[in-house]
Amino acid sequence: MKNKLVLFVVGCIFLGLWACMDSDDTEYEVSRDPQIASFSLSNDSISGLSDVVFVIDQLEGLIYNPDSMDFGTEIDEKVLASITFTSYVSSIELYPRATGDTIFWTGSTENDSIDFTQPVDIKTVAMDGLTTKRYVAELNIHTVLPDTMVWNLFQPKIVGETITTQKVVAFHDGFLMYSFVNNGWVAQSASFNTPDSWSAKGTDLPVNAKVYQMLALAGKLFVPANDGMLYSSTDGFNWSVELSGESVVSILGALTENTLSVVLRNSNGDNVFATLTGDNGLVIGDVGEEIPANFPLEELNRITYGVINTPALLILGGTRDGEFIPTVWNTNNGLYWEAYQNINFPYRRGAAITKYDDKLYLIGGFDEDGKPSRDIFISQNRGVAWKESGMLVALPEEFVARGFVSVVVDDEQYMYLFGGKATISGNVRDESWKGRINRLGFAK
């Protein structure tokens, strides 16, 4: 009796299933989605591998880690892949290019270990057995030290003449170079896109212009002259008087897009702090007190930091009456300046200073004995503390020690060093160098 009851129950279940399958009212849709939803690799012997984050580009069929593993990482063992999907799939095949094998991936056995020293092709098949998708999976590892700065002699000759003074500035998405040759200025320009292609054009830049103080602001260039006149230009070649009737001794820097911090010589012959401001031509804004005796006026290095509603302008060294003053000054309004106290600012007359990699870089210059340097000093706190850069970003031995270099950083984070002098009173070296920290060029 018991066996009959079991058979009766089984029979009812079978009939019920048959009735469902034979029904015209029920449709079953088989998945046609073979896409991979997530991907990761692991091997307990390879440090950091399980922490690598992979992105999946469904349009291009690419699986990769945008943040490469550290330089020197060795994938000397096979690895396991963990893969999830947006729906059920019928099969997954992996083809490591390093071995030429075909791996039928199951996700749970040692047979799924994969050689990832080269890209791996992946083929997925949806549950319908027809729809397929192909991917290329790659494990990126840095092939260079990320923090190394690679330098090279970019152009061994640009002007082709004997140069006594030179200044290069960034202006209108390119470089403007002013070289004093045969008692006059030679002006050349090159774009950031073609930095090795220079074109010369006539310029009426005054012979007595203090080109070391040239500054770009709001689409114009400004430069003072030895006679106290302030000149400006919208193209870098044609110059006109911006401010007359006043004696501009030094341009200290930009405070805002329409305000310059300057030193003026007043009617009593005193040098005083002042601001020049205006949207349609600069006029005197405010006038402050007489400058301190140890405030530099020539060969200035200036850095502006944009702070919300309050700009910060730094003067990092410079000369006064031919003597170098190794002091850092800062201001928020151009009228009241404060000197940093108890800092280790290097004695480097004619050093080039620029913002780079969220730090300040001080390059080259002359020491107390007039000896040129190719050292690089770095500050991470706006010029308060300085330390030598170390070998990773050091200039190569082929770079002749010098001062009075022009430094420009382009949009791709290449640092260009133009000219410079091997002696304080010598001629300018007619060349340019180019360098970049490797990681600043990595794809993002």
C-alpha positions in Angstrom: 0.0 0.0 0.0 2.8 2.3 0.9 4.5 1.8 -2.5 1.3 2.5 -4.3 0.9 5.8 -2.5 4.4 6.8 -3.4 3.8 6.0 -7.0 0.5 7.9 -7.0 2.3 11.0 -5.6 5.1 10.8 -8.1 2.6 10.3 -10.9 0.7 13.4 -9.8 3.9 15.4 -9.8 4.9 14.2 -13.2 1.5 15.0 -14.7 1.6 18.5 -13.1 5.0 19.2 -14.6 3.9 17.9 -18.0 0.8 20.1 -17.9 2.9 23.1 -17.1 5.4 22.4 -19.9 2.6 21.8 -22.4 0.8 25.1 -21.5 0.7 27.7 -24.2 0.2 30.4 -21.5 3.8 30.3 -20.1 6.9 31.6 -21.8 10.5 31.1 -20.6 13.1 33.7 -21.7 16.7 32.5 -21.9 19.3 35.1 -21.0 21.2 36.7 -23.9 23.5 38.8 -21.6 27.1 37.5 -21.5 28.6 40.6 -19.9 31.2 40.5 -17.1 30.1 42.5 -14.0 33.3 42.3 -11.9 36.8 41.0 -12.2 39.7 40.5 -9.7 42.9 38.5 -9.4 44.5 36.8 -6.4 47.6 34.9 -5.3 48.7 34.8 -1.7 52.4 34.9 -2.8 52.0 38.2 -4.8 51.7 41.1 -2.4 49.0 43.6 -3.2 47.4 41.6 -6.0 44.1 41.0 -4.3 43.8 44.8 -3.7 44.1 45.8 -7.3 40.9 47.4 -8.6 39.9 46.5 -12.2 37.6 48.5 -14.4 35.5 47.0 -17.2 35.0 48.9 -20.4 32.0 47.2 -21.9 32.1 49.2 -25.2 35.8 48.4 -26.0 35.8 45.0 -24.3 38.8 45.9 -22.0 39.5 44.9 -18.4 42.4 46.7 -16.7 43.6 48.4 -13.6 44.0 52.1 -14.1 46.2 52.4 -11.1 49.2 50.3 -12.0 50.9 48.0 -9.5 54.2 49.2 -8.1 57.4 49.2 -10.2 59.3 46.0 -9.6 56.2 43.8 -8.9 56.8 40.4 -10.4 54.0 38.1 -11.5 56.1 35.0 -11.4 53.3 32.6 -10.5 49.9 31.8 -12.0 46.9 33.6 -10.4 43.3 32.9 -9.8 40.6 35.0 -11.4 37.3 35.9 -9.7 34.6 36.8 -12.2 31.0 37.7 -11.7 28.4 38.3 -14.4 25.3 40.4 -15.0 23.3 37.2 -15.7 23.8 33.5 -16.0 26.3 32.4 -18.7 26.7 29.0 -20.3 30.5 29.1 -20.7 33.7 31.1 -20.1 36.9 30.5 -22.0 40.2 32.2 -21.2 43.2 32.3 -23.6 46.4 33.5 -21.9 48.7 34.9 -24.6 51.7 34.0 -22.6 51.0 30.3 -22.9 48.6 29.9 -25.8 46.4 27.6 -23.6 42.6 27.4 -23.5 41.1 27.5 -20.0 37.5 26.6 -19.4 36.9 28.8 -16.4 34.8 27.3 -13.5 35.9 29.7 -10.7 36.5 27.0 -8.2 39.3 24.7 -9.1 43.1 24.9 -9.3 42.7 24.3 -13.0 41.6 27.9 -13.3 45.1 29.3 -12.5 46.2 31.7 -15.2 49.4 33.1 -16.5 48.9 36.9 -16.4 52.4 38.0 -17.5 50.7 39.0 -20.8 47.2 40.0 -21.7 44.5 37.3 -21.4 41.6 37.1 -24.0 38.3 36.1 -22.6 35.2 34.8 -24.4 31.8 34.5 -22.6 28.7 32.8 -24.0 25.2 33.7 -22.8 22.7 31.0 -21.7 21.1 31.1 -25.1 24.2 29.5 -26.4 24.5 32.0 -29.2 25.3 35.5 -27.8 29.0 36.0 -27.1 31.3 38.7 -25.9 35.0 39.1 -26.0 37.3 40.9 -23.6 41.0 41.5 -23.2 42.1 41.5 -19.6 45.5 43.0 -18.6 47.3 43.6 -15.4 49.2 46.9 -15.5 52.5 47.2 -13.7 54.6 50.4 -13.6 57.7 49.9 -15.9 59.4 53.0 -14.5 59.9 54.4 -11.0 56.9 56.7 -10.6 58.8 59.4 -8.6 61.8 59.6 -10.9 62.2 62.8 -12.9 63.7 62.0 -16.3 65.7 64.9 -17.8 67.1 65.4 -21.3 68.8 68.1 -23.3 65.8 69.2 -25.4 67.3 71.8 -27.7 71.1 72.4 -27.9 70.7 75.7 -29.8 67.7 78.0 -30.2 68.9 81.6 -30.9 72.3 80.9 -32.5 73.8 84.1 -31.3 75.8 85.3 -28.2 73.2 86.1 -25.5 73.9 88.4 -22.5 70.5 88.3 -20.9 67.5 86.1 -21.5 64.0 85.6 -20.1 61.3 83.0 -21.1 57.7 83.2 -19.9 54.6 81.2 -20.5 52.0 83.3 -22.4 49.0 82.4 -24.6 49.5 78.6 -24.4 53.1 78.8 -25.3 56.6 80.2 -24.7 57.9 83.7 -25.3 61.6 84.1 -25.3 63.5 87.4 -25.0 67.2 87.3 -25.7 69.5 90.4 -25.6 71.7 90.1 -28.7 73.9 92.8 -30.2 72.5 95.6 -28.1 68.8 94.7 -28.7 66.1 92.3 -27.9 65.3 89.3 -30.1 61.8 87.9 -29.5 60.8 84.3 -30.3 57.7 82.3 -29.7 56.8 78.6 -29.6 53.5 76.8 -28.7 53.3 74.2 -26.0 52.2 71.7 -28.7 55.4 72.3 -30.8 58.0 73.5 -28.2 60.9 72.8 -30.5 59.6 75.1 -33.3 60.5 78.7 -32.7 59.5 81.7 -34.8 61.1 85.1 -34.5 59.3 88.4 -34.8 60.4 92.0 -34.4 59.7 93.6 -31.1 59.9 97.1 -29.7 60.6 96.0 -26.2 62.7 98.8 -24.6 66.4 98.1 -24.4 66.4 99.1 -20.7 63.5 96.7 -19.8 64.0 94.6 -16.6 63.1 91.4 -18.3 63.8 89.3 -15.1 60.7 91.0 -13.6 58.4 90.4 -16.6 55.0 89.1 -15.5 51.9 87.8 -17.3 48.5 88.9 -15.9 45.0 88.7 -17.4 46.2 88.3 -21.0 48.8 91.0 -20.9 52.5 91.1 -20.2 54.0 93.8 -17.9 57.6 94.8 -17.4 59.3 97.8 -15.7 62.3 99.6 -17.2 65.3 101.2 -15.6 63.8 104.7 -16.0 60.8 103.8 -13.9 58.3 103.4 -16.8 55.9 100.4 -16.8 55.3 98.8 -20.2 52.6 96.3 -21.3 51.9 94.1 -24.3 49.0 91.9 -25.4 51.0 89.9 -27.9 54.5 90.0 -26.4 56.0 91.8 -29.4 54.3 95.2 -29.5 54.8 97.2 -26.3 53.3 100.5 -25.0 53.6 102.5 -21.9 51.1 101.2 -19.3 51.9 103.8 -16.5 53.7 107.0 -16.8 54.4 109.8 -14.4 55.3 107.3 -11.7 58.5 105.5 -11.0 58.0 101.7 -10.9 61.1 100.1 -9.3 59.9 96.5 -9.1 57.0 94.3 -10.0 56.6 92.1 -6.9 53.7 89.9 -8.3 50.0 89.5 -9.0 47.5 89.7 -6.2 44.3 89.3 -8.3 43.5 89.3 -12.0 43.6 93.1 -12.1 45.9 94.0 -9.2 49.7 94.1 -9.2 51.9 94.5 -6.1 54.8 96.8 -6.8 57.5 99.0 -5.3 57.3 102.7 -6.3 59.8 105.5 -5.8 57.9 108.5 -4.4 58.6 112.1 -4.8 60.9 112.0 -1.8 63.1 109.3 -3.4 61.8 106.6 -1.0 60.9 103.1 -2.2 57.4 102.3 -1.0 55.0 99.4 -1.3 52.0 100.0 -3.5 49.3 98.4 -5.7 48.4 99.0 -9.3 44.9 98.1 -10.3 42.3 98.5 -13.0 40.4 96.6 -15.7 41.2 99.1 -18.5 44.7 100.2 -17.7 46.5 100.2 -14.4 46.5 103.1 -12.0 47.8 103.5 -8.5 45.5 101.8 -6.0 47.0 102.0 -2.5 50.3 103.2 -1.2 52.0 101.6 1.8 55.1 102.3 3.9 58.7 102.4 2.9 60.2 99.0 2.2 62.6 97.5 4.8 66.3 97.7 4.3 66.5 94.0 3.7 63.7 93.7 1.2 65.0 92.6 -2.3 64.3 94.7 -5.4 66.0 92.8 -8.2 66.4 89.2 -9.4 63.2 88.3 -7.6 61.5 85.0 -7.4 57.8 85.4 -6.9 55.1 82.8 -6.3 51.3 83.4 -6.0 49.0 81.1 -4.2 45.2 81.5 -4.8 43.5 81.5 -1.5 39.7 82.0 -1.3 39.1 85.8 -1.0 42.7 86.2 0.2 45.6 85.8 -2.2 49.1 84.9 -0.9 52.1 86.3 -2.6 55.6 85.2 -1.8 59.0 86.8 -2.7 61.7 84.1 -2.3 65.1 85.7 -2.3 66.5 88.4 -4.6 69.2 91.1 -4.6 69.4 94.7 -3.2 72.3 96.8 -4.4 74.0 93.7 -5.8 73.8 91.7 -2.6 71.7 88.5 -2.4 69.1 88.4 0.4 68.2 84.8 1.3 64.8 85.6 2.9 61.2 84.7 2.1 58.6 87.4 2.4 54.8 87.1 2.2 51.8 89.3 1.9 48.0 89.2 1.4 47.5 92.7 0.2 50.8 94.0 -1.3 51.2 96.7 1.3 52.2 94.8 4.4 54.9 92.2 4.1 56.2 89.8 6.7 59.5 87.9 6.5 59.6 84.2 7.5 61.7 83.7 10.6 64.0 80.8 11.4 63.9 79.1 8.0 66.6 77.3 6.1 66.1 79.0 2.7 69.2 78.1 0.6 71.6 80.8 -0.4 71.3 80.6 -4.2 71.5 83.8 -6.1 69.8 83.6 -9.5 68.0 80.3 -8.7 64.8 79.5 -10.6 61.8 78.8 -8.4 58.5 77.3 -9.6 55.4 75.4 -8.4 55.6 71.8 -9.4 54.0 68.6 -8.1 52.2 70.6 -5.4 55.6 71.8 -4.1 58.1 74.5 -4.6 61.2 73.7 -6.6 64.4 75.8 -6.3 66.8 75.0 -9.2 70.4 76.0 -9.6 71.8 79.4 -8.6 75.1 80.7 -7.2 76.3 80.1 -3.6 78.1 82.7 -1.3 81.3 82.1 -3.1 79.7 82.7 -6.5 80.0 79.0 -7.4 77.2 77.7 -9.7 75.0 74.8 -8.7 72.7 72.3 -10.3 71.1 71.3 -7.0 67.4 71.1 -6.6 65.8 72.1 -3.3 62.1 71.3 -2.5 59.7 72.9 -0.1 56.3 71.3 0.8 55.1 74.1 3.0 55.2 77.2 0.9 58.9 78.0 1.4 59.1 77.6 5.2 61.4 74.5 5.1 63.7 73.3 2.4 65.5 70.1 1.7 67.6 68.7 -1.2 65.6 66.7 -3.7 67.7 63.6 -3.7 68.7 61.5 -6.7 65.2 60.7 -8.1 64.7 64.3 -9.5 68.3 65.5 -9.6 69.6 67.1 -12.8 72.0 64.9 -14.7 75.8 65.3 -14.7 75.6 66.6 -18.3 73.7 69.6 -17.1 76.3 72.3 -16.5 75.8 74.1 -13.1 74.3 77.5 -13.6 72.1 80.3 -12.4 69.6 82.7 -14.0 67.6 79.9 -15.7 64.1 80.6 -16.9 61.7 77.8 -15.8 58.3 77.1 -17.4 55.9 74.2 -16.6 53.5 73.3 -19.4 50.0 71.8 -19.3 51.4 68.2 -19.5 53.6 68.8 -16.4 56.9 69.0 -18.3 59.4 71.4 -16.8 61.5 73.3 -19.2 64.7 75.0 -18.2 65.9 77.7 -20.6 69.4 79.3 -20.8 71.2 80.2 -17.6 74.7 81.4 -16.9 77.7 79.4 -15.6 79.1 82.6 -14.1 77.2 85.6 -12.7 78.5 88.0 -15.3 78.9 85.4 -18.1 76.8 84.9 -21.3 73.6 82.8 -21.5 73.9 79.2 -22.5 71.8 78.8 -25.7 69.9 75.6 -24.9 66.9 74.1 -23.2 66.3 71.1 -21.0 63.1 69.2 -20.4 62.0 66.9 -17.5 59.0 65.4 -15.9 58.3 63.2 -12.9 57.1 59.9 -14.4 53.9 59.5 -12.5 52.7 63.0 -13.6 52.6 61.6 -17.1 50.7 58.4 -16.3 47.3 58.2 -17.9 44.4 59.1 -15.6 
